[in-house]
């Protein structure tokens, strides 16, 4: 596992093909072309405020942050200002 530093957040990217509509329909990646990505927060730095926490699903720019590979998983390292918001149910 990687520990985020300062104002950074580390997320596991949620593939577009895993995105569901409100009705529960899974949209295939060939249909979905969002300008944003979704990710599950796995680590937050000590300077990140209480609005983002481990386990949250967040929305961020598709080409934002830095992509890293750890244990055969693609993850993103984002700065707090690169996060658009937290998905609430």
Secondary structure as UniProt FT lines:
FT   TURN            6..7
FT   STRAND          8..14
FT   HELIX           16..18
FT   TURN            22..23
FT   TURN            29..31
FT   STRAND          36..44
FT   TURN            46..47
FT   TURN            50..51
FT   TURN            54..55
FT   STRAND          57..61
FT   TURN            62..63
FT   STRAND          66..70
FT   TURN            71..72
FT   STRAND          73..79
FT   HELIX           80..82
FT   STRAND          83..86
//
